[in-house]
Amino acid sequence: MHHATFVFLGFLLLACDVPVFDAPCESPSDCTLAIDQCCACGAGVDAVVVSRVRAHRDHVCGASGPIVCDECAGPLRPSLGATCRAGVCEVYDLYDPGSSVAACTSDEDCVVRASACCTCGADTSSLVAIAREREADYRALVCPPDAACDACEPVYPDGVRAVCSAAGHCVIEP
């Protein structure tokens, strides 16, 4: 799928044939993050439909064959994610000024949470800190509407806690 994007350069208007990766989505699980530069660790990200990840990578890297990149020192910031809003995949950042999911005024406002939809048995290598009162808002970002999670207390690594940063966002403190 392609659509024309118009770029204005001084007095010249260029029409570029740009692939579209925001195919319709129905649920946050339809969306994922993809880097917007080939082999760039920690670079900007795009939100794309899961089924379009390979096409997105081929477009960004300019190749369709195997691409070998150096391993990144760490994963993307856990505060970044992809969700489905109004049928389109979008990037979210819990630390954006407009986001209330991680907003806080004191450490007591914050809790540690697995970044996955369901916390019972979830991978704890990617933890987020959210506002205690915003669990439902976070689940709306990351869970399909019909998600049914097992009821159990998640086990997080010792010494990891959520605190309120000077910027007013809940953050993980190891």
C-alpha positions in Angstrom: 0.0 0.0 0.0 1.4 3.4 -0.9 0.2 6.9 -0.8 1.6 10.2 -2.0 3.3 12.5 0.4 4.1 16.0 -0.7 7.3 17.7 0.4 7.8 21.4 0.0 11.4 22.4 -0.7 11.6 26.2 -1.2 9.8 26.8 -4.4 9.6 23.1 -5.4 6.8 20.7 -4.4 7.8 17.1 -4.7 5.4 14.1 -4.7 7.0 11.1 -3.1 5.6 7.5 -3.3 5.8 6.5 0.4 4.7 3.1 1.7 2.0 3.2 4.4 2.5 1.1 7.4 -0.5 2.2 9.5 -2.9 -0.3 8.1 -6.1 -0.5 10.2 -5.8 -2.0 13.6 -8.5 -3.2 16.0 -6.5 -3.8 19.2 -3.2 -2.7 20.9 -1.9 -6.2 20.2 -2.1 -5.5 16.5 0.6 -2.8 16.9 4.3 -2.8 17.6 7.2 -0.5 17.6 9.7 -0.4 14.8 12.9 1.7 14.5 12.7 4.5 12.0 16.4 4.2 11.0 18.2 1.0 9.9 20.3 -0.6 12.7 19.9 2.5 14.9 19.8 1.7 18.6 17.7 4.0 20.7 16.7 6.0 17.6 13.2 7.2 16.9 10.4 4.8 16.5 7.3 4.3 14.4 4.2 2.4 15.4 3.3 -0.2 12.7 0.8 -3.0 12.3 2.5 -6.3 13.4 1.9 -7.8 9.9 3.8 -4.9 8.3 7.0 -5.1 10.4 9.1 -6.8 7.6 7.9 -4.3 4.9 8.7 -1.4 7.3 12.2 -2.8 7.9 12.8 -3.3 4.2 11.7 0.3 3.5 13.8 1.8 6.3 16.9 -0.3 5.5 16.5 -0.2 1.7 17.0 -3.9 1.4 14.9 -7.1 1.4 17.7 -9.6 2.2 19.1 -10.5 5.6 20.3 -7.4 7.5 22.8 -7.9 10.3 23.0 -5.1 12.9 25.2 -4.8 15.9 23.3 -5.7 19.1 21.9 -2.8 20.9 23.2 -2.1 24.4 19.7 -2.2 25.8 16.1 -2.3 24.8 14.1 0.8 23.9 12.9 2.8 26.8 10.1 0.8 28.5 8.0 4.0 28.6 7.6 3.7 24.8 4.9 1.5 23.3 2.5 1.1 20.4 -1.2 1.2 20.8 -4.3 1.2 18.5 -6.3 4.5 18.6 -9.2 5.1 16.3 -8.1 2.2 14.1 -4.5 3.4 13.6 -1.3 2.3 15.3 0.3 5.1 17.3 3.4 5.5 19.4 2.9 6.4 23.1 5.4 7.6 25.7 4.3 7.4 29.3 6.6 10.4 30.0 4.9 12.7 27.5 3.6 15.8 29.2 0.1 15.1 28.0 0.1 11.6 29.5 -1.4 11.1 32.9 -0.6 7.4 33.1 2.7 8.0 34.9 2.0 11.5 36.3 2.8 11.8 40.0 3.4 14.2 42.9 5.0 11.8 45.4 6.6 8.3 45.5 3.4 6.9 47.0 1.6 7.7 43.7 3.8 5.2 41.8 3.8 1.4 41.3 6.0 -1.0 39.4 4.3 -2.9 36.7 5.3 -5.3 33.9 5.0 -3.6 30.6 2.9 -6.5 29.2 -0.9 -6.5 29.4 -1.1 -9.2 32.0 1.3 -9.0 35.0 0.8 -12.6 36.3 3.8 -14.5 35.0 4.9 -11.6 32.8 8.5 -11.0 31.7 10.0 -8.7 34.2 13.0 -7.6 32.1 10.9 -4.7 30.8 9.2 -2.9 33.7 7.4 0.4 33.8 6.3 2.7 36.6 2.8 4.0 36.4 0.5 6.1 38.6 -1.2 3.8 41.1 -4.6 5.2 40.2 -4.0 4.9 36.4 -3.9 1.0 36.1 -7.1 1.0 34.0 -5.7 3.7 31.7 -2.5 1.7 31.2 -4.4 -1.5 30.5 -6.4 0.4 27.8 -3.1 1.3 26.1 -1.7 -2.2 26.0 -4.5 -4.7 26.3 -7.0 -6.0 23.8 -10.5 -5.0 24.9 -11.4 -8.6 25.7 -8.2 -9.4 27.7 -8.7 -11.8 30.6 -5.6 -11.9 32.9 -5.0 -14.6 35.5 -5.2 -13.3 39.1 -1.9 -13.6 40.9 0.6 -11.2 42.5 3.5 -10.6 40.0 7.0 -11.2 41.3 9.4 -8.4 40.5 13.2 -8.3 41.0 14.3 -7.4 44.5 15.2 -3.8 45.1 13.2 -2.4 42.1 10.8 0.3 43.1 8.8 3.1 41.5 9.5 6.7 42.5 8.2 10.1 41.4 10.9 11.9 39.4 11.5 15.7 39.7 9.8 16.0 36.3 6.5 14.6 37.8 6.6 11.1 36.2 6.8 7.7 37.9 10.1 6.1 37.0 11.8 2.8 37.9 14.6 3.1 40.4 16.8 0.0 40.6 
